[in-house]
């Protein structure tokens, strides 16, 4: 194991030293289905004498995470305190957003979602379509359903109460659900990447990556490896820190076979250190957080990637923790505000704080 790591770092450290690490932004990619739906909506608008709506990275981020939340947690399947059924505009309590059982009178809970989850400055307005989680909706089916529904059709074509032209549009499709968000204001974030979103993360053998958690993406936080030495920050835990040009945030995934990886970084890899999951016990190393340990043949250092949501997000667990259904999660520290805390192994509950993605360096 040590020889393999050393040979890799001899090859790659020169590449990293000349790499340009851009500031983290809320970049979004669309799947082929999402691109098709955006195209169909704008074609339909143009057929009715309207201009196409610019695609928004921010609103697409909101639409995509809502599609994942809808399929994964089914917030539309419950009722409110008065027994009224929640509809497809509802949000669960499983993420860093305000939950709502949407019945039609909770407009502000919808309007505020783009500001909660992105840098979009204005209100957001959503149209939704969907069936069972086992059903795969197509762009054509979604648009046809909205065209056949007068209230949804008015939103798309700026009619009725929606006469103000749209300045931004976001698309999210996951399995049986499609969500489209519209806003009047232009998106200050760049348009979605032209590259097509991959459902599963793709790991190259000669690349470094940042590890980004959904709940801290807006705050520009990345996972940073730390030294397990006396006096180290957070007792040597791997923790969430502002994304920057530091070797402790440049992660490398070494394939070990059977879908398992050793994870190390440019800072501590040359010292033969690997990321290790922990028992989440305050009496353990790094007070129970994940930490950089001596690389060895232990199941707590064999990591598995479990894709979630169809847009490159995934859960991280170890071979040791998988049987106990534990996943790597993050949380903010109580003080100072919005300071990133340590990464820990906690029960996998399909929470947003268990969602990770990669950004190639």
Steps between C-alpha positions, in 0.01 A plus 500: 500500500774745595693437178190563291429829677858624476525418130179690437610811689838508326307514173226741600642757743653698214160511331333625819762766561408658166124450527265795509233464769210731431275624778214261559174602334158342484559336166222280364481251216184380330425144398402429140136476607521837676662661197226357282226632728655848503517493120140381468373773733683772310385361164143510628545860614644600164207335322282737702702810416705510820874517554684199644572514873871492592609191690597566861761305694347614830142406417615170349677419827172563685301294249743207509521474878120531521465211253731290720313602816163424341603151390706413807279634780155539340402823679192510275360185662402655834240746627516826691356564845153545353513172313549661158723297267847631418572544129810476280625844608564364852846460653614252765685574824810311380712788374631852553174658388172595667263199487144556383186301431387708205125516451475824303505768769867473599636708213792656684645155574529444125610850409789495749655167397741650242633741762532220755695271269679729253606856425191571292370841621129476420195287559469160336185348353469128432302270273518128574404169346542148627378155580631210705874474583526198269367700206742683268347819370611631159538867400222456245260357757572778748450781250185346355351474848573866569361609163178315582472677838390862466676629817831336403470609139453860614824484699697374199349754258489804732125523495236576762671610823842416352530773235843620616769345281719233654871578533613157617394135486628192685435134418509191721399144405556192713327170433126565510499873569577821313519846654548824305569828678449846355613840625473857375853604593806390304724250675825662624666157481612380159277275292524123560808326362464385142631157602229244561447397862602144580279301734804342666826677590789421268840458666820523299814328626721805437279781634452686824153601615338725751239336722196726532192442714161621379412675826817712493529557127346847517743592780796392283623226735717201404620199698853548630727231639678583824802376691426285802750676727471666843341844475358443151179679405193298604732240655628394159160430342443533128275803480316742271698814421473781247594365157846628417832409342632263767631147461281373786193550277645320198369144531605192307299178471710186468291209364535184707260275307140397560386863485712601799751788526773623726469879535802719566605857420795690364594627845525172689515241223881523477503412872295187422185633670147399398154619597348270761142484621462494874268380775354849569598458862650802682756266657627387157771666290403852384208479747326249278520690171648368175875559498820443306657177630797290397397319182449133574284207402197578718135517396458844657721638221318328214241746373196431285320756283120465490343726232197708600267721299629448148716815485840386622420511872581198713521364853833392646526198726776256590509124474510493880208744548272375224358212703403751770349733238733791576587777254737796506318822593593857589355771720564863577664587829286692747759775513609694304198517266529286187837355602542153354518219751656152497386222268353201687348160433131519593193289415420514128158664477508645148564843646634791296802515731593150377514620137849552358629588158839529333659800333801415289809709567 
